[in-house]
Amino acid sequence: MRLLLTSGGVTNPSIRAALLDQLGKPIEECHALCVPTAQWGHPMCGPGSVQGFIAAGPTWRSHTGLGWASLGVLELTALPSIGRERWEPWVRGADVLLVDGGDATYLAHWMRESGLADLLPSLTDTVWVGVSAGSMVMTPRIGDYFVEWAGAPDDSALGVVDFSIFPHLNLFATNTPAHADRWAADLGAPAYAIDEQTAIAVVDGRVEVVSEGDWTGYGL
């Protein structure tokens, strides 16, 4: 699987070029599935924000609103009840999975419960475009600082990559460089703090920071 791990989506020409390189064809020819599941685990999200994401509303113009050939919904909490034989062809038929933010521990839980996590290694031609928690879920840990789901046993995620991500650098009063420094010190592991103009592209194990903004690496 090819990963484009972002804080705010495809927000500038450099990130768009990285996305096109991973897709191997124009966005307008690519079929996408959007995954809203992480939103249900975060107290700041709900039906309105999920609807905006699925409907490619103005706030999501850099993610679901990029002009995909088709846009479907993959709600992970529903998958265990319908059987893998039904939903797996949907996933394999998609060029890209657009995975929104929310709580990464909740998303990791449902990726495991649904079986999607087990399927990831075989999706060699699929592109994963994460926003916020949709990116953080691929890391080993998100840090206690970002755990909002009351059911989370700890701050662990899927560990598909070997670094952690602090998103929304400088976007919120609680996401300053000083907050990122403390978060990284508590983790004591390789990590990146990235702003809305930055993405981390991972292809065949190669990691590249794509940025027209601000980012910091820790312990890399």
C-alpha positions as CSV (number, residue, x, y, z in Angstrom):
1,M,0.0,0.0,0.0
2,R,1.1,3.5,-0.8
3,L,0.6,6.1,2.0
4,L,0.1,9.8,1.8
5,L,-0.1,10.8,5.5
6,T,-1.3,14.4,5.9
7,S,-2.6,16.8,8.5
8,G,-5.1,18.6,6.4
9,G,-5.3,16.8,3.1
10,V,-4.0,17.7,-0.4
11,T,-3.6,21.4,0.3
12,N,-0.9,22.5,-2.1
13,P,0.7,21.7,-5.5
14,S,3.6,19.7,-3.9
15,I,1.2,17.4,-2.0
16,R,-1.0,17.1,-5.1
17,A,2.0,16.1,-7.2
18,A,2.9,13.4,-4.6
19,L,-0.6,12.1,-4.7
20,L,-0.6,11.9,-8.5
21,D,2.7,10.1,-8.5
22,Q,1.3,7.5,-6.1
23,L,-2.0,7.1,-8.1
24,G,-0.2,6.8,-11.5
25,K,-3.2,8.5,-13.2
26,P,-5.3,11.6,-13.0
27,I,-7.6,12.0,-9.9
28,E,-10.6,12.3,-12.3
29,E,-10.0,8.7,-13.3
30,C,-9.7,7.3,-9.8
31,H,-12.4,5.6,-7.8
32,A,-12.3,6.5,-4.1
33,L,-13.8,5.1,-0.9
34,C,-14.1,7.5,2.0
35,V,-13.7,6.2,5.6
36,P,-15.4,8.4,8.2
37,T,-15.1,6.0,11.1
38,A,-12.6,7.9,13.2
39,Q,-15.0,10.7,13.6
40,W,-17.4,8.7,15.8
41,G,-14.7,8.3,18.4
42,H,-14.0,12.0,18.9
43,P,-16.2,14.3,21.0
44,M,-15.8,17.2,18.5
45,C,-17.2,15.2,15.6
46,G,-20.7,14.0,14.8
47,P,-23.4,13.6,12.1
48,G,-22.8,17.1,10.7
49,S,-19.1,16.6,10.2
50,V,-19.5,13.1,8.9
51,Q,-22.0,14.4,6.4
52,G,-19.7,17.1,5.2
53,F,-16.9,14.6,4.7
54,I,-19.0,12.1,2.8
55,A,-20.7,14.9,0.7
56,A,-17.3,16.5,-0.1
57,G,-18.3,19.7,1.5
58,P,-16.2,22.9,1.4
59,T,-14.2,22.0,4.4
60,W,-13.1,18.7,2.7
61,R,-12.3,20.2,-0.7
62,S,-8.7,19.0,-0.2
63,H,-9.7,15.4,0.5
64,T,-13.0,14.0,-0.7
65,G,-13.6,17.1,-2.8
66,L,-10.7,16.7,-5.2
67,G,-12.9,15.6,-8.1
68,W,-12.7,11.8,-7.9
69,A,-14.3,9.7,-10.7
70,S,-16.5,8.2,-8.0
71,L,-16.8,8.5,-4.2
72,G,-18.2,5.8,-2.1
73,V,-18.5,5.2,1.7
74,L,-16.7,2.5,3.7
75,E,-18.0,2.6,7.3
76,L,-15.9,0.1,9.2
77,T,-18.3,-0.4,12.1
78,A,-20.7,-2.0,9.6
79,L,-18.3,-4.4,8.0
80,P,-18.3,-7.2,10.7
81,S,-22.0,-7.6,10.3
82,I,-22.1,-8.1,6.5
83,G,-19.2,-10.4,5.9
84,R,-15.8,-10.0,4.3
85,E,-16.9,-11.7,1.1
86,R,-19.2,-8.7,0.5
87,W,-17.0,-5.7,1.4
88,E,-13.5,-7.0,0.3
89,P,-14.3,-6.6,-3.4
90,W,-15.3,-3.0,-2.8
91,V,-11.9,-2.2,-1.2
92,R,-10.0,-4.1,-3.8
93,G,-11.9,-2.2,-6.5
94,A,-10.9,1.2,-5.2
95,D,-7.9,3.2,-6.3
96,V,-7.7,5.1,-3.1
97,L,-9.0,5.1,0.4
98,L,-9.7,8.6,1.9
99,V,-9.5,8.3,5.6
100,D,-10.7,11.2,7.7
101,G,-9.7,12.4,11.1
102,G,-11.2,11.9,14.6
103,D,-9.8,9.6,17.1
104,A,-7.0,7.3,15.8
105,T,-7.4,4.7,18.6
106,Y,-11.1,4.3,17.7
107,L,-10.2,4.0,14.0
108,A,-7.4,1.4,14.8
109,H,-9.9,-0.6,16.9
110,W,-12.4,-0.8,14.0
111,M,-9.8,-1.5,11.4
112,R,-8.8,-4.6,13.4
113,E,-12.4,-5.6,14.2
114,S,-13.6,-5.2,10.6
115,G,-10.6,-7.1,9.1
116,L,-9.4,-4.1,7.0
117,A,-6.1,-4.0,9.0
118,D,-5.4,-7.6,7.9
119,L,-6.1,-6.8,4.3
120,L,-3.7,-3.8,4.1
121,P,-0.5,-5.8,3.1
122,S,-2.2,-7.2,0.1
123,L,-3.4,-3.8,-1.2
124,T,-0.1,-3.1,-3.1
125,D,-1.7,-0.8,-5.7
126,T,-4.0,1.1,-3.4
127,V,-3.3,4.6,-2.1
128,W,-4.2,5.5,1.5
129,V,-4.7,9.3,1.9
130,G,-5.1,10.1,5.6
131,V,-6.1,13.3,7.3
132,S,-5.1,13.8,10.9
133,A,-6.2,10.6,12.7
134,G,-6.5,8.9,9.3
135,S,-2.7,9.3,9.1
136,M,-1.9,8.8,12.8
137,V,-3.6,5.4,12.7
138,M,-0.8,4.0,10.6
139,T,1.8,4.8,13.3
140,P,2.9,2.7,16.3
141,R,1.6,5.2,18.9
142,I,-0.3,8.5,18.9
143,G,0.7,9.7,22.4
144,D,-1.7,10.0,25.3
145,Y,-2.1,13.7,24.3
146,F,-4.3,12.7,21.4
147,V,-6.4,10.0,22.9
148,E,-10.1,11.1,23.1
149,W,-12.0,7.8,22.9
150,A,-13.0,6.7,26.4
151,G,-12.7,3.0,25.3
152,A,-9.1,3.2,24.3
153,P,-6.9,0.8,26.3
154,D,-3.8,2.8,25.5
155,D,-2.4,5.1,22.8
156,S,-1.3,2.3,20.4
157,A,-2.3,2.3,16.7
158,L,-1.4,-0.1,13.8
159,G,2.3,0.3,13.5
160,V,2.3,0.1,9.7
161,V,5.1,2.8,9.7
162,D,7.8,3.2,12.4
163,F,7.2,6.8,13.3
164,S,4.5,8.8,15.0
165,I,2.7,12.0,13.8
166,F,1.7,15.2,15.6
167,P,-0.8,16.9,13.2
168,H,-2.2,20.4,12.9
169,L,1.0,22.1,13.9
170,N,0.3,25.8,14.6
171,L,-3.3,25.4,13.7
172,F,-4.7,25.3,17.2
173,A,-3.7,26.9,20.5
174,T,-3.0,23.3,21.8
175,N,-0.8,22.3,18.8
176,T,2.1,24.7,19.1
177,P,5.7,23.7,18.6
178,A,6.1,23.6,22.4
179,H,3.3,21.1,22.7
180,A,4.8,19.0,19.9
181,D,8.2,19.0,21.7
182,R,6.7,17.8,24.9
183,W,4.6,15.2,23.0
184,A,7.7,13.9,21.3
185,A,9.7,13.8,24.5
186,D,7.0,11.7,26.1
187,L,7.0,9.2,23.2
188,G,10.8,8.9,23.0
189,A,10.5,7.4,19.5
190,P,10.9,8.7,15.9
191,A,8.2,11.2,15.1
192,Y,7.2,14.1,12.9
193,A,5.2,17.3,13.8
194,I,3.5,18.5,10.6
195,D,1.3,21.4,9.6
196,E,-1.6,21.6,7.1
197,Q,0.8,22.2,4.2
198,T,2.9,19.1,4.9
199,A,2.5,15.4,4.1
200,I,4.6,12.3,4.6
201,A,4.7,10.0,1.5
202,V,5.6,6.4,2.1
203,V,6.1,4.1,-0.9
204,D,7.9,0.7,-0.7
205,G,9.2,1.6,2.7
206,R,10.8,4.9,1.5
207,V,9.7,7.9,3.5
208,E,9.6,11.4,2.1
209,V,8.4,14.7,3.7
210,V,6.5,16.8,1.1
211,S,6.0,20.3,2.4
212,E,5.3,23.9,1.5
213,G,4.9,24.7,5.2
214,D,6.4,23.8,8.6
215,W,7.4,20.5,10.1
216,T,9.9,19.1,12.6
217,G,11.4,15.7,12.9
218,Y,12.3,14.0,16.2
219,G,14.7,11.1,16.7
220,L,14.8,10.2,13.0
